[in-house]
Structures are given as C-alpha cells and as structure tokens.
C-alpha cells in the first residue's frame, strides 16, 4: 500500500471508521440517506411544507407556489410507493406505542408478547418501524413467523428502521404514512405511549366515529396507563355532551395480548371475516 493511500487494508478511510447506522449526523429524506453537516439542525420535509411564508412578499409567494406544485408529485409518489409495497398485505393489525420503551422493561416485554400473539393468530403487524414499542411488536411478529411491517418517518432526530422489520418504508410526510397505517389494518392496538401514540389513537377514534372507515376495534392495552384517559372522556366529554355514550364503546381496555386478539377476532367474525 502506498504511503499516499489514505485507506487501510480494510478499505476504510484512516480519518475514522465508517459511520454506524445510528450516526446522528445522517438522516433519511424519504428513501434517501444523506449526511448533515456537523451540528446542522434537522429540517424535515413536513416542516418545509408547513412553514409559513408571508404572501405579501411577491418573490417568496411565487417561490412557494412553484415548490408546492412540485411537492404534489412527490406526495403522489409516496402514496404510489406505499400502495405498491403493501398491496399484498392481507389481514393486519397496526400497533402504536412509545418509542421510548426500554428493552427489558415490563411495557417492552408486553409489546413483544402482543406482536407474537398477533402473529400467531395469523395477522401481519404494522408499526412505525422505530425503537421502543415499535421494535418490540415487530420482534414479536418476527418470532411468530408473521409479516413484520415498519413504516418509518423522517424526523429532526434520526429514527432508523428496527432490525425486526421485513417490509419497511421511510416516509417524508406524516399524512401519507398515516394513510398506510389505516388503509391496511383491521384493528388498532395502542400500547402505553405519549403524544405520538395519543395522536394516532384520536385519529383512529375520529375516523371510526365519523364512519370514514368501517368500524373496527381500537384496543388499549394497559389499564393502569389508559384508564385515567377513558375516565376523563366519560366524566368530562360525555357529561358535557361533547361525545355520545356509544362513542366510548369504540374503545376496548384490556391488560393482556390474548384479550386484544380475542376482541379483534370477534370483530372480524362479526364482519364475515375469519
């Protein structure tokens, strides 16, 4: 090897090892992985889409109009890619939960057991594809030999697809990703989670309540985590007439994965399914 050769016998550059998949200075922009400059803040495609532009500035307004017109094609391409990738998914359950669950914790183990129970019952498992509850549910499905699907999203801080996904996609736009969560699922199951999980839960509730999707079960696993929220809905929203008594029946509160599988199976049988 020449003294001028900057690489060692492994082909790796002497200035340092190749970046790991978890390198925080790399990120996905849709399906493309790029490297940011050191310390450069992440600015996602969603943020650029929703960023306010003063319409009184003619130049900025014209630039926004042109870029938004091209964005329509990019958005369309994400829908097409998602529809193609998931077109053969038969019966699936979408699982939501906190990305912050730690392996070895009770909630993480619960998520693994849920994914495994759903897989053993013949369901594909769809998650957000990231760490925590998503990784755990994907792992359970993988262990059961079921299809394990991860739909990742571009974030300011990088979130890589977990290793237990066998069908995975990276999305730029939250609303495209959310469509995929709903379109291919026969049920939603929410594990303990924070704002993201609450967002998905209430979107599912709204879609079912307004009959935008065929009524299917929404299961909350973990009474200790979810019962306070359900009590607030009953004591505040229902008491004030902001929801109907039947709306609370859209939610099923359980503790065990087997209970969730039974509820999903019964709903499918009621629709003439399996």
C-alpha positions as CSV (number, residue, x, y, z in Angstrom):
1,X,0.0,0.0,0.0
2,X,1.4,3.4,-1.0
3,X,2.2,5.9,1.8
4,X,-0.1,8.2,0.0
5,X,-3.0,5.8,0.2
6,X,-5.5,7.2,2.8
7,X,-7.1,3.9,3.5
8,X,-6.0,0.9,5.5
9,X,-6.2,-2.8,4.5
10,X,-9.9,-2.9,5.2
11,X,-10.6,-0.2,2.7
12,X,-11.8,2.1,5.5
13,X,-10.6,5.7,5.5
14,X,-7.9,6.4,8.1
15,X,-9.7,9.6,9.2
16,X,-12.1,7.4,11.1
17,X,-14.4,4.4,10.9
18,X,-17.4,4.3,8.6
19,X,-20.4,5.9,10.2
20,X,-22.7,3.5,12.0
21,X,-26.4,3.2,11.0
22,X,-27.2,5.1,14.2
23,X,-24.9,8.1,13.4
24,X,-26.9,11.1,14.4
25,X,-25.3,13.2,11.6
26,X,-27.0,11.0,9.0
27,X,-30.7,11.0,8.2
28,X,-33.3,9.7,5.7
29,X,-35.1,12.1,3.4
30,X,-37.8,9.7,2.2
31,X,-35.9,6.6,0.9
32,X,-32.6,8.5,0.5
33,X,-30.0,8.5,3.3
34,X,-27.9,11.7,3.5
35,X,-25.3,13.2,5.8
36,X,-25.9,16.5,7.5
37,X,-23.1,19.0,8.3
38,X,-21.9,18.7,11.9
39,X,-24.4,20.4,14.2
40,X,-26.8,21.3,11.4
41,X,-30.4,21.2,12.7
42,X,-32.7,18.8,11.1
43,X,-35.4,20.5,8.9
44,X,-37.9,17.8,7.7
45,X,-39.9,17.8,4.5
46,X,-43.1,18.1,6.6
47,X,-41.7,21.2,8.3
48,X,-40.7,22.8,4.9
49,X,-44.2,22.0,3.6
50,X,-46.0,23.6,6.6
51,X,-43.6,26.6,7.0
52,X,-45.3,29.9,6.9
53,X,-44.4,32.3,4.0
54,X,-45.5,35.9,4.0
55,X,-47.8,36.2,1.0
56,X,-47.2,40.0,0.9
57,X,-43.7,39.2,-0.4
58,X,-44.3,38.6,-4.1
59,X,-41.0,36.7,-4.6
60,X,-41.5,34.4,-1.7
61,X,-45.1,33.8,-2.7
62,X,-44.1,32.9,-6.2
63,X,-41.3,30.6,-5.0
64,X,-43.7,28.8,-2.6
65,X,-46.3,28.3,-5.4
66,X,-43.7,26.8,-7.6
67,X,-42.3,24.5,-4.9
68,X,-45.7,23.4,-3.7
69,X,-46.7,22.4,-7.3
70,X,-43.7,20.1,-7.4
71,X,-44.4,18.8,-3.9
72,X,-47.7,17.4,-5.2
73,X,-45.8,15.0,-7.4
74,X,-43.5,13.9,-4.5
75,X,-46.6,13.4,-2.3
76,X,-48.2,11.3,-5.1
77,X,-45.1,9.2,-5.4
78,X,-45.1,8.4,-1.7
79,X,-48.7,7.2,-1.9
80,X,-47.9,5.1,-5.0
81,X,-44.8,3.6,-3.3
82,X,-46.8,2.8,-0.2
83,X,-49.7,1.2,-2.1
84,X,-47.3,-0.9,-4.1
85,X,-45.3,-2.1,-1.1
86,X,-48.3,-3.1,1.0
87,X,-50.7,-4.3,-1.8
88,X,-50.3,-7.9,-0.8
89,X,-50.9,-7.4,2.9
90,X,-54.0,-9.5,3.8
91,X,-55.1,-9.2,7.4
92,X,-53.0,-6.8,9.6
93,X,-53.1,-5.0,12.9
94,X,-51.5,-1.6,13.4
95,X,-49.7,-1.3,16.7
96,X,-48.8,2.1,18.3
97,X,-46.8,2.8,21.4
98,X,-43.9,4.8,22.8
99,X,-40.6,4.9,21.1
100,X,-39.0,5.4,24.5
101,X,-39.8,1.9,25.9
102,X,-36.6,0.3,27.1
103,X,-35.7,-3.3,26.4
104,X,-36.2,-5.4,29.5
105,X,-39.0,-3.2,30.9
106,X,-42.5,-4.6,31.6
107,X,-44.1,-2.5,28.8
108,X,-41.4,-3.5,26.3
109,X,-42.0,-7.2,27.1
110,X,-45.8,-6.6,26.8
111,X,-45.2,-5.2,23.3
112,X,-43.2,-8.3,22.3
113,X,-45.9,-10.6,23.6
114,X,-48.5,-8.6,21.7
115,X,-46.6,-8.8,18.5
116,X,-46.1,-12.6,19.0
117,X,-49.8,-13.2,19.9
118,X,-51.0,-11.2,16.8
119,X,-48.5,-13.1,14.6
120,X,-49.6,-16.5,15.9
121,X,-53.2,-15.6,15.3
122,X,-52.3,-15.0,11.6
123,X,-52.1,-11.2,11.5
124,X,-49.3,-9.1,10.0
125,X,-48.1,-6.5,12.4
126,X,-47.7,-2.9,11.2
127,X,-45.8,-0.4,13.4
128,X,-43.9,2.9,12.9
129,X,-40.8,0.9,12.4
130,X,-38.7,2.7,15.0
131,X,-37.4,1.7,18.5
132,X,-39.3,1.1,21.7
133,X,-42.8,-0.4,21.4
134,X,-42.5,-0.5,17.7
135,X,-39.3,-2.6,17.8
136,X,-40.8,-4.8,20.4
137,X,-44.0,-5.5,18.5
138,X,-42.1,-6.1,15.3
139,X,-39.8,-8.5,17.1
140,X,-42.8,-10.5,18.5
141,X,-44.3,-10.8,15.0
142,X,-40.9,-11.8,13.6
143,X,-40.6,-14.5,16.3
144,X,-44.0,-15.9,15.3
145,X,-43.1,-16.0,11.6
146,X,-45.7,-13.4,10.7
147,X,-45.2,-10.4,8.4
148,X,-43.5,-7.6,10.3
149,X,-44.0,-4.2,8.7
150,X,-42.4,-0.9,9.6
151,X,-43.4,2.5,8.3
152,X,-40.7,4.9,9.4
153,X,-40.9,8.7,9.2
154,X,-38.4,11.5,8.6
155,X,-37.7,13.3,11.9
156,X,-35.4,16.1,13.0
157,X,-33.6,13.4,15.1
158,X,-32.9,10.3,13.1
159,X,-35.1,7.2,13.7
160,X,-33.9,4.2,11.9
161,X,-35.9,1.1,11.0
162,X,-35.5,-1.5,13.6
163,X,-33.9,-4.8,12.7
164,X,-37.1,-6.9,13.1
165,X,-38.8,-5.4,10.1
166,X,-39.1,-7.5,6.9
167,X,-41.1,-4.9,4.9
168,X,-40.0,-1.4,5.6
169,X,-40.5,2.1,4.2
170,X,-39.3,5.6,5.0
171,X,-41.8,8.4,4.5
172,X,-41.3,12.1,4.2
173,X,-44.9,13.1,5.0
174,X,-46.8,12.2,8.2
175,X,-50.2,12.2,6.5
176,X,-49.1,9.7,3.8
177,X,-47.7,7.4,6.5
178,X,-50.9,7.7,8.5
179,X,-53.0,6.7,5.5
180,X,-50.9,3.5,5.2
181,X,-51.5,2.7,8.9
182,X,-55.2,2.9,8.4
183,X,-55.7,1.5,4.9
184,X,-54.2,-1.9,5.6
185,X,-55.3,-2.6,9.1
186,X,-58.3,-4.5,10.5
187,X,-57.7,-3.1,14.0
188,X,-55.6,-0.7,16.0
189,X,-53.8,-1.6,19.2
190,X,-52.3,1.1,21.4
191,X,-49.6,0.2,23.9
192,X,-48.5,2.7,26.6
193,X,-47.3,5.8,24.9
194,X,-47.0,9.6,24.8
195,X,-48.1,12.3,22.4
196,X,-47.4,10.4,19.2
197,X,-49.5,7.4,20.5
198,X,-52.3,9.8,21.6
199,X,-52.3,11.4,18.2
200,X,-52.7,8.1,16.4
201,X,-55.3,7.0,18.9
202,X,-57.5,10.0,18.5
203,X,-57.2,10.0,14.7
204,X,-58.4,6.4,14.7
205,X,-61.2,7.2,17.0
206,X,-62.3,10.2,14.8
207,X,-62.2,8.1,11.6
208,X,-64.3,5.3,13.2
209,X,-66.7,7.7,14.9
210,X,-67.3,9.7,11.7
211,X,-67.6,6.4,9.7
212,X,-64.7,7.4,7.4
213,X,-63.5,3.8,7.9
214,X,-65.6,0.7,8.6
215,X,-66.0,0.2,12.3
216,X,-63.2,-1.9,13.7
217,X,-61.8,-2.3,17.2
218,X,-59.5,0.1,18.9
219,X,-57.8,-1.7,21.8
220,X,-55.9,0.0,24.6
221,X,-53.5,-2.4,26.4
222,X,-52.6,-1.5,30.0
223,X,-55.4,-0.4,32.2
224,X,-53.0,1.4,34.6
225,X,-51.8,3.6,31.7
226,X,-55.1,4.3,29.9
227,X,-57.9,4.1,32.5
228,X,-57.4,7.8,33.6
229,X,-57.9,9.0,30.0
230,X,-61.0,6.9,29.5
231,X,-62.4,8.1,32.8
232,X,-61.8,11.7,31.7
233,X,-63.7,11.1,28.5
234,X,-66.6,9.7,30.4
235,X,-66.6,12.3,33.2
236,X,-65.9,15.4,31.2
237,X,-66.6,14.9,27.5
238,X,-69.7,12.7,27.9
239,X,-71.0,14.7,30.8
240,X,-70.8,17.9,28.7
241,X,-72.5,16.2,25.7
242,X,-69.3,16.5,23.6
243,X,-69.4,12.8,22.7
244,X,-72.2,10.2,22.7
245,X,-72.4,7.2,25.1
246,X,-71.8,4.9,22.1
247,X,-68.5,6.6,21.3
248,X,-67.0,5.2,24.4
249,X,-67.8,1.7,23.1
250,X,-65.3,2.2,20.3
251,X,-62.6,1.7,22.9
252,X,-61.6,-1.7,24.4
253,X,-59.5,-1.5,27.6
254,X,-57.5,-4.7,28.4
255,X,-54.3,-5.9,30.1
256,X,-53.3,-9.0,28.1
257,X,-52.4,-9.5,24.5
258,X,-54.7,-12.6,24.3
259,X,-57.6,-10.3,25.2
260,X,-56.7,-8.0,22.3
261,X,-56.5,-10.9,19.9
262,X,-59.9,-12.2,21.0
263,X,-61.5,-8.8,20.5
264,X,-60.0,-8.4,17.1
265,X,-61.0,-11.9,16.1
266,X,-64.6,-11.4,17.3
267,X,-64.9,-8.2,15.3
268,X,-63.6,-9.9,12.2
269,X,-66.1,-12.7,12.6
270,X,-68.9,-10.2,13.0
271,X,-67.9,-8.6,9.7
272,X,-68.0,-12.0,8.0
273,X,-64.2,-12.4,8.1
274,X,-62.2,-15.2,9.6
